[in-house]
């Protein structure tokens, strides 16, 4: 209501400003003074009328020091900020209407109305503020369980039993080298269901390899019956090498423990030696022999086997880590350092890179 009165008053005062010189007959100083006075008043009233139509901005309050939360009264909300208009805008509109007769008066009114009702659509902000969901460390994953952190997940007794069971079932699709240590840790879990499931999965892995060993032993007997033992043929060689691989899997997958592990290493070494008697230049088998001898703590023989594999052309990245490990166990730190300097961290396995970087920065 007040805004309408201001607009009507500004219009009537502007009309009075133009009618004043006509009533005062001519170009007298009194007529000019009345025009300027009334015209300035009309310009001010017009500015007061159109300013509320402009987009308003919240008044900025000076920053205040944050008080402790304990002093804040509970269940209170801050009063909304009052809109504030800049005095410069009011002055600009008044001067525009005053300096340009008629056109300035009408132009200021039209410009404000256009700005008010015909503003271009504003682009949406590139980022929107979203409320974060409540964090649940045991929430169900949408896909398969990741191997990273799975050991701590299975060992966390605060996790629901059903989630841990699903995580263990997902280990069926993981290599035995990764799954066997995790399953073996679960054997000490207080939950009987988890222990039985872990034992069953470990037994399943062991049974598969044992069944393959029985099949290869039968194949070896058949091959030796056909090809003889004096000069073993290709079938005998294949069966012997396969048996060395299978017994090594018991050790590699951490399925054999204690005396069974020593037995598996000895059997794998036995068949590995038979392969080397037939193929003395088989570099991967020399590396296998070195690792088996290393596992039996026959360090001098293991060092000779590693060196033989390297001399036969096996890549340094496959031999040097085992040679460095052997030197470290001998407490030969200088040789360990020199061997690690020859390894390239960029081409090494991810779990070996931190070891390489450590030894390269150690001295």
Phi, psi and omega in degrees: 000314179298321180296320179295319178296322178295319179294318178294319179296319179297320180293315180294321179291326177291321175296321178294326179296323181277334179275344181300309179301328179291321180288331181270005171061077166112211193247040182283163178295328179295319179296319179293319180294319179295322179295313182296322181292311181291322181294321177294319177297319179295323179295319179294316179296322178296318179297319178294332181284320187270340181300319178297341179280346179285155175299132185268152177239142178291138179292134181276128178264146180296146180297141179237154179289139181286128179270158178300148183296334183293335182277348182282131179291141181290148174061043176240149179236146181288142179293148181295146181290136179282141179293144181232138178249138180284131178300332180297324179295316178298318179293320180297315179296319179295318180292324180296314179291329182281321186283329182245102182299143177061297183297320178294322180296310182288320183297320179297318179294316180293319182298318180293320179295321178294317179296330183281314190251351182231042178283142178293151180295132181277142177291146178290149178297141181296336180232141177244149180273123180241147178280127182289140177288160178292130184285131177230109185288349181249015183294153184286134178281149181287331181243206180287157178291142177277148179291327181292123179082004181291328178297314178292329178294315180292328181277352180278110184282354176277344179288139178304145183299323181296322179293320179292325177296318179296322179296321179291321178297326179294343179290349177297334182263011180251149180299150180299331179300326181268319187285325185299312178299324179293316179294325181293328177291329181289342180298342178262008182287144179292340181282123181292325180297318179293320179297316180295320179294317179296317179297319179296320180291319177295319179295325177296318177297317181293321181295323179297316179292320180297321178296320178294325177297316179299320179294319181288326175296320176295319178295325178294318179296320178294318181294319179292326177293328181273319187261346181084170181254346180291311179232090183299140179265188184295326179293319177297316179299317180296317181294319180295316180294322178295321178294321176298320179295317184292316178295328177292330179297326176302321181280316184296321181272006177061035178271335181259134181230147175064229182296327179295325177294315178299321179295318180296319178296317181296319179292318178296321178293323179299312181285330176296319178296324177295321177296317182291334174292328179275320182235083183290348180254021179276096185298314179301326179287329173295321176295319176300316179299318179298318180292323178292316177295325176297319178294333177272004179067026173264077193291322181295316179293325178296319179298321178294321179293319177299316181295322178296318179297320179291322179294331180277004173103008177291140185300145183297328181295340179269336185258320187301320179300322179287323175296320178294320178298318179296318178295324179294320178293333175279357183066029175264083187290328180295313179294323177299317179297316181294322179291321180291333177293337181277350181272145178257119183294331182293327183260003182272167176295150183303321182285346179267342183298315178300326179293317180297314181296326180294312183290331178286337179256003185287316185247000000 
